Amino acid sequence: YTTLFRSGISKREKEVLDLIAGGLSNQEIADKLFVSLNTVKTHSSNLFQKLEVSRRTQAVQRAKELRLIP
């Protein structure tokens, strides 16, 4: 988790990232985490900014490069 904290990604953002990597839609992620669709979009947006990407596929690729996800 050291890389995680250095990247500034919160625990919740990491959960969202894991679910994005698992192929879930924003609505499915919202349902699974018991949060609103808007909350998922905010977490995703923050993630994209921190990972310096603009799309979900890029976020997953960058997270793998940084070894945030397998």
N, C-alpha and C positions, 0 to 999 in steps of 0.2 A: 503493500500500500504506500510505500514511500514515494513512488512515481506519481501516484494518485494525488497525494497532498501537494507535491511540488507543482503539479499541473494546475492546482487550484480547483480541481473538480470535487464537488461535494459528494457525500455518500448517496444522496438522493439522485443526483445527476448520474452517478455511476450506475445506479439501479436502472435508470431510464436508458442509459447507454447499453447495458446488458440486454435489455428487452428489445431495443432497436436492432441490436446485433442478432437477436433471436428471430427477427423478421416480423415482429408485432407492429400493428398500425398504432398511430397516436391514440385512437379511441380504445383499442385493446389494452394499451399500456395504462391509460387512465382508469379503465375498469379494474385492472389487476392491482394497481396501487391505491385504489379508492380515492382518486383525486379527479379534478375536473380536466376536461380536454385542454382548456386554456393553461392550466398548470403544467401539463406535459409539454405544451408548445413553448412555454417559458423556459422550462428545464432544457429542452432541446436547443432552443435558441442560445442559451447560456453556454451549453456544451459546444455548439458549433463555433462560437466566438473563442472559447478557450482552446479548442483544437485547431482553430484557424481554418475552418472548412465551411462550405455553404450547403452541403447536402448530406443526407443520412448515410449514403454509401461511402462518402468521403470520411465521415466521422468514424465509421466502423474501421475503415482502412487505416486511418491515422491512429486510432486507439490500439490497433494490433501492432503497428510500428512502435508505439510507445510502450507496448506490453501491458496495457491497461486491461485488455481482454485477450483470451487465448486465440 
